[in-house]
């Protein structure tokens, strides 16, 4: 029990810098999930990184941790439309099959085909190699309704406490 409390308090106070210059600094939450600065987060545990006219979407480190080992990812085709709050994909893990909801709406312009062959990328690299789709947002204002890193970390801590 003492080790658990020490690990939780230590994780809450650590600030780390990403070893990859392509990624912003990140912090560890109480449950040791990575939450990145410069990303937006949905309460259904998807992330969005908006750059120019393209938004990249995937599942958060917190979500993949709760899913367990991902063994299959069913993704949409490019050219389809993602609708905020609606499922655009599903992932199957050793624990369950879960829908993945679009945090924002838009035309899907690219799909991460690597996930068909290596769905475990969702576990090992949720923010880099494990991205799921890229969309051209149809309503960029939807990004404003998503959480920033601090709000998402707090949201996860509160959710895990229940």
C-alpha positions as CSV (number, residue, x, y, z in Angstrom):
1,X,0.0,0.0,0.0
2,X,2.8,2.5,0.8
3,X,4.5,1.8,-2.5
4,X,1.2,2.4,-4.3
5,X,0.7,5.8,-2.5
6,X,4.3,6.8,-3.2
7,X,4.0,5.9,-6.9
8,X,0.8,7.9,-7.2
9,X,2.2,11.0,-5.5
10,X,5.5,10.7,-7.5
11,X,3.6,10.4,-10.8
12,X,1.6,13.5,-10.0
13,X,4.6,15.6,-9.4
14,X,6.8,14.4,-12.3
15,X,7.2,16.5,-15.4
16,X,9.0,14.9,-18.3
17,X,10.1,16.1,-21.7
18,X,9.3,13.9,-24.7
19,X,12.4,12.2,-26.1
20,X,11.0,12.9,-29.6
21,X,11.3,16.5,-30.8
22,X,8.2,15.8,-32.9
23,X,6.1,15.5,-29.7
24,X,5.5,18.3,-27.1
25,X,6.3,17.9,-23.5
26,X,4.1,15.5,-21.6
27,X,3.2,14.7,-18.0
28,X,2.2,11.6,-16.2
29,X,-1.2,11.4,-14.5
30,X,-1.9,9.5,-11.3
31,X,-2.7,6.4,-13.3
32,X,0.6,6.7,-15.2
33,X,-1.2,7.6,-18.5
34,X,0.5,10.0,-20.8
35,X,-1.4,13.2,-21.7
36,X,0.3,15.4,-24.2
37,X,0.3,19.2,-24.5
38,X,-1.0,20.6,-27.8
39,X,-3.7,17.9,-28.1
40,X,-7.4,18.1,-27.3
41,X,-9.3,15.2,-25.6
42,X,-12.9,13.9,-25.6
43,X,-14.6,12.5,-22.6
44,X,-14.9,9.2,-24.5
45,X,-11.1,9.1,-24.5
46,X,-10.1,10.0,-28.0
47,X,-7.5,12.6,-28.8
48,X,-7.2,15.2,-31.6
49,X,-4.1,17.0,-32.9
50,X,-5.1,19.8,-35.1
51,X,-2.5,21.1,-37.5
52,X,-3.5,23.5,-40.3
53,X,-6.5,22.0,-42.2
54,X,-6.0,18.5,-40.9
55,X,-6.9,16.9,-37.6
56,X,-5.3,13.6,-36.6
57,X,-7.5,11.4,-34.2
58,X,-6.7,8.4,-32.1
59,X,-7.4,6.8,-28.7
60,X,-5.7,8.1,-25.6
61,X,-3.1,6.3,-23.6
62,X,-5.6,6.2,-20.8
63,X,-8.1,4.4,-23.0
64,X,-5.6,1.8,-24.3
65,X,-4.6,1.1,-20.8
66,X,-8.1,0.2,-19.8
67,X,-8.7,-1.8,-23.0
68,X,-5.8,-4.1,-22.5
69,X,-3.9,-5.6,-25.5
70,X,-5.5,-4.6,-28.7
71,X,-5.8,-7.5,-31.2
72,X,-7.9,-6.0,-34.0
73,X,-8.9,-2.5,-35.2
74,X,-11.8,-2.0,-37.7
75,X,-11.3,1.3,-39.4
76,X,-13.4,3.3,-41.9
77,X,-12.4,4.0,-45.5
78,X,-11.0,7.4,-46.6
79,X,-13.7,9.5,-48.1
80,X,-16.2,8.6,-45.5
81,X,-17.5,11.2,-43.0
82,X,-16.9,11.2,-39.3
83,X,-19.6,12.7,-37.1
84,X,-18.7,14.1,-33.7
85,X,-19.9,11.8,-30.9
86,X,-20.6,8.9,-33.3
87,X,-18.6,5.7,-33.7
88,X,-16.2,5.7,-36.7
89,X,-14.2,2.6,-35.7
90,X,-14.0,-0.2,-33.3
91,X,-11.2,-1.9,-31.5
92,X,-11.1,-5.4,-30.1
93,X,-8.9,-6.2,-27.2
94,X,-8.3,-9.2,-25.0
95,X,-11.0,-7.8,-22.7
96,X,-13.7,-6.5,-25.0
97,X,-14.7,-4.8,-28.3
98,X,-15.2,-1.0,-28.0
99,X,-16.4,1.7,-30.4
100,X,-14.2,4.6,-31.0
101,X,-16.1,7.9,-31.3
102,X,-15.2,10.9,-33.5
103,X,-14.4,13.8,-31.2
104,X,-15.0,16.2,-34.2
105,X,-16.8,16.0,-37.5
106,X,-15.2,16.0,-40.9
107,X,-14.2,14.1,-44.1
108,X,-11.8,11.2,-43.4
109,X,-8.9,11.9,-45.7
110,X,-6.4,9.3,-44.5
111,X,-6.6,6.0,-42.5
112,X,-3.7,4.4,-40.6
113,X,-3.4,1.2,-42.6
114,X,-0.6,0.0,-40.3
115,X,-3.2,-0.8,-37.7
116,X,-4.6,-3.6,-39.8
117,X,-1.4,-5.5,-39.6
118,X,-0.2,-4.2,-36.2
119,X,-3.2,-3.2,-34.0
120,X,-0.9,-3.3,-31.0
121,X,0.4,0.1,-32.1
122,X,-2.7,1.5,-30.3
123,X,-1.1,0.2,-27.1
124,X,2.6,0.8,-27.7
125,X,2.4,4.2,-29.4
126,X,-1.1,5.7,-29.1
127,X,0.0,9.3,-29.9
128,X,2.5,8.6,-32.7
129,X,2.3,5.3,-34.7
130,X,-1.1,4.3,-33.4
131,X,-3.1,7.3,-34.8
132,X,-6.3,6.1,-36.4
133,X,-7.6,8.7,-38.9
134,X,-6.9,12.1,-40.3
135,X,-9.9,14.3,-41.1
136,X,-10.6,17.6,-42.7
137,X,-12.7,19.3,-40.0
138,X,-16.1,20.4,-41.2
139,X,-16.7,22.5,-38.0
140,X,-13.4,23.5,-36.4
141,X,-15.4,25.2,-33.6
142,X,-16.0,21.6,-32.3
143,X,-12.4,21.6,-31.1
144,X,-13.3,24.3,-28.5
145,X,-15.7,21.9,-26.8
146,X,-12.9,19.3,-26.1
147,X,-10.7,19.2,-23.0
148,X,-7.1,20.4,-22.8
149,X,-4.4,18.3,-21.2
150,X,-5.0,19.5,-17.6
151,X,-8.7,19.1,-17.8
152,X,-8.4,15.6,-19.3
153,X,-5.9,14.5,-16.7
154,X,-8.3,15.7,-13.9
155,X,-11.2,14.0,-15.8
156,X,-9.4,10.7,-15.9
157,X,-8.4,10.9,-12.2
158,X,-12.0,11.5,-11.2
159,X,-13.3,8.8,-13.4
160,X,-10.8,6.3,-12.1
161,X,-11.6,7.2,-8.5
162,X,-15.2,6.0,-9.0
